[in-house]
Amino acid sequence: MSPTANYKIRQVITGVPVFGGVLFGLATELLPTGLGVGLLAASALPILLPLLAKNGVGGSHSVLDELLRKESVTTDDLLKARETLHQQNMLGTSVGRFIDGFARLRQMADGLDGTASKTAIATAEVSHLADQMDRRLDVQQEEVEKVAARVESITVTMQQVSVNASSVTDLATQAKEYSFTGRDELQEAISQMRDISSRTDHTLGLINQLNEKSDMIQDVTRVIEGIAEQTNLLALNAAIEAARAGEHGRGFAVVADEVRNLASRTSDSTQQVADIVQEIQSSTQEVVTTIEDLVSRINFGSETVETVGNRLGDMANQFDEVEHQISSIAEAVVHSHEHIEDISHSISSLKEEVTEGNDQMHDLSVQAESLMQGAETITAELARQAATGKHRESYAACRQAAERVQQAFEKAVADGTLSMDDLFDRNYQPIPGTNPQKYSTRFDQFTDRVLPAIQEDVLNSNGFAYSIMIDDHGYVSTHNNQYAHKESGDPEIDLVKSRSKRIFNDKTGLRGGQHQEKLLLQTYKRDTGEVLHDLSVPVFVNGRHWGGFRVGYLPD
């Protein structure tokens, strides 16, 4: 504190005359240091007023006496006192200057309280939006990372597809070449088979001619055989005639015998020739039949091979078309791969930007949280030192409730209802079949019996949104009656209506149960869009911190 401030305070307390508005100037100097807030405390004015009276400042002025009789002096009381002194033309006196300065100081404090409350609400809105944006950017970052991973996978896949497409193109080219080669070879085979068929037809014609000549030979042999038979008959007749001629016909008989022998041998030879010709004709017929069958098969094979050749030709043409299409696909795949690589680079850049933006938003969220806590600290200090106002009334009610809970807990430990270990049990046991999940402890049945009377009294007397005890891990063993219904089995209903024995590990809930300051005033925005003040006072049991008593209420 500056020497000037000390001097001014001594002036006020000792009754030394001071210039008009000194307290207003003093508050302006001291408010940034926190002492100005102290001067606004409910206890500051009752201390200063008796000192003024004791030192004879203003004598036994009725206005001063009236203020001294009040249990707590409000801003309205000071304004009325100032108006009375103004009407009595006494604002220039020491009491008048004091009342005027303190009234303006209290007006400044009231304005500061309202400004701090609005600042807390605004920072709660900013913090809520920053948290939402932070979460959304986290989700977007995760999605961008997923997209980047997928694009990278697609890039690798497209690269492999490009390689495979090139391989398929080569295979299609080879298949086309093989098809054209096969078609040409089949055409050559067809030509050769046609030549064989033509030669076979010519051979068949020669064999048929040979068969005809064999028939002619057989006809000749039949003629010769007929001649031989006739010669044999003539020889026989000549032999008979020679026998009749006796000695004269002996020579003729010899000739007749030779002729008969010749006719016999001729007949035998002719028969042999006939048999040979018959065998030749039989063999020739078999050859003819075989050749005809071979010709038929060659013709059929030629037609089949020709059909296959035509189909191979069609296949070759189709392979040619496939080669063109696959080449087009391969070229498109290469272009697609290049585009995807561009997209991958863009997404990588986007990923870096989103990550940087997410980091910045996270920093903004932290700064907004710090700003909100600073605003809450100022508002809490004003609430603690203010003589009146919603925060002051809520703080008083919450502090009294915390004291009642502390007394109830310490009494239970003292009379053996439960031990300190039971009361500080943090081994939360999941209750089966509950959704949202609930937990039991060794003290929850005790709080079910003791806390409702305290919590409901504070809730109903002050119009709070909630009035609950919470331990230092965010566990609420017993909630307000309107939120402590039995489980319905519907998670959406139980989320709102059945809130006892649940752990609320959100930031506001945890801070309300973990802090050990005289009070913590938080301002936060619900998921429903409502902005609430959350005021909490720590609860100690035999000097050991147990948790906090929390009340929630709407801003003025």
JOPEUR-V800594 format. One line per field, one symbol per residue. psi: psi as a letter, one per 40 degrees, with the letter a starting at -180 (. if undefined). A space follows every 10 residues. Layout:
# JOPEUR-V800594
psi->???
This chain:
# JOPEUR-V800594
psi->iidddddddd dddeehhiih eddddddddd ddeeddddde ideddddddd ddddeeheaf hdddddddei dhhidddddd dddddddefe eeiddddddd dddddddddd dddddddddd dddddddddd dddddddddd dddddddddd dddddddddd dddddddddd dddddddddd dddddddddd dddddddddd dddddddddd dddddddddd dddddddddd dddddddddd ddddebdded dddddddddd dddddddddd dddddddddd dddddddddd dddddddddd dddddddddd dddddddddd dddddddddd dddddddddd dddddddddd dddddddddd dddddddddd dddddddddd ddddeidaid dddddddddd dddddddddd ddddeediid dddfheghhh hiehhihiii ieeddddddd dddddddddd defidigiih aeeehhdhii deefiiheeh ddddddegei fihgfidddd ddedifidih hihihideei hihhhihihi hfehhdaihh ihiii.
